[in-house]
């Protein structure tokens, strides 16, 4: 049940003087079980593209087929499609509304018309998946939560619908380092243990480099580069040319390489960097 | 679905036409005059002149006519409903019945009432929209403040009032944008807004309006803090960075508006009212 996008175009405020063309003739395929990072400068169309995946936006031109269902088809059951494809927004305040955490997480399953027993089960599972202690948080006031806890509650609210594909739209923005790390751990576990296909939109190259298996780089509404994470970051100069930064570890490695240390040009995470630097030092080979 | 696309009221469409450059005081007064006239129009001919005048203004200001129509679209269901109500429920002695079916009957008086009221609302909306489309928020504030200044003498805090009005106008778009996101966030969790009976549908609005209200309050609070952090203490003793000057173009535009208004008034007085 992959996602297939072909010839997709989208404009906001179409037909008004404020018309803003966001996507131009974009084609893309995402397979089951992949962990795809979507990166690109601001206004490159990341969110707009992702919102097509669960029919929050219906294609103006082109086709989006998700799990065999054409989202532009008037007969298509978009509600059930949205249960298969979860979407977590950047700002949890847009989603959370119920008085307690438990009730808010139960909102999705309740829309699926499940029985109470099943709903309770889903809520408990989802809370466990995101690491919110059920006994402590279930009856907590939603507005008494910290930023990181709110994000986790929001993710749980989407997970409770049991999606097969999960879209995470810049969910670590504005979090402190600990909150960020907690969320990323949750995401990693979801992919590895539950085999959920994850589409991860982020402005942090470090996060994407550390998590994604495949990367789609968008620029001005078109695919700029698409490929395996290592291949994409190997084209560092092109990424920098459209205003993207490199992962911090990779940046350090490149600077060291410029100083003459023998280091690989693509380093995606801290472990790799440590290994590479250690072996470079062991060889003790510094030019000149 | 994109809510903000259809919102034209309160939006500023930057441009360099002479309409854009006119003194905001003049534009506000002209809009006020036109709106007042609307309340007295009780026949079709004055609306013809009115339409002619505002179409000329729209074209002169370089506003695409299509954009004005897009802005009217969300009002359509309400207008149609209103028209039907007037048609079926309004009548007066001596009115001729044009159609009658079962317990309903429509008279010519009802038809005229429906038409005229609908036109009144449409024109009211369009005049206000043209004003905000061609006047930046800063000019609008400046203009309104000066025009309302005499009211300060009787103890009305005009500067604060204007500030509140302008902020409210700005928030229309911001809240619409937010509403858009909230609806999407809840749709992503499987809410089907168009399914179910009336009560079920109403219940589905809670997950949308609750976050909207809470976010609106939060936003308002942040705005207050931001304003206070920049030492805003209300209108007393505030001076203007830009002073307004009426020029030749303003005089001419004013005269044209007055001429058209006079024509409309003449028609109002001479033509026998339909109501």
Interface residues (C-beta under 8 A of the other chain):
Chain A: X12 X13 X14 X15 X16 X17 X18 X51 X54 X56 X79 X82 X83 X86 X87 X89 X91 X93 X94 X95 X96 X97 X98 X107 X108 X111 X112 X143 X157 X158 X161
Chain B: X2 X4 X5 X11 X13 X63 X64 X66 X67 X70 X178 X181 X182 X184 X185 X186 X187 X188 X189 X190 X191 X192 X195 X206 X207 X210 X211 X214 X215 X218
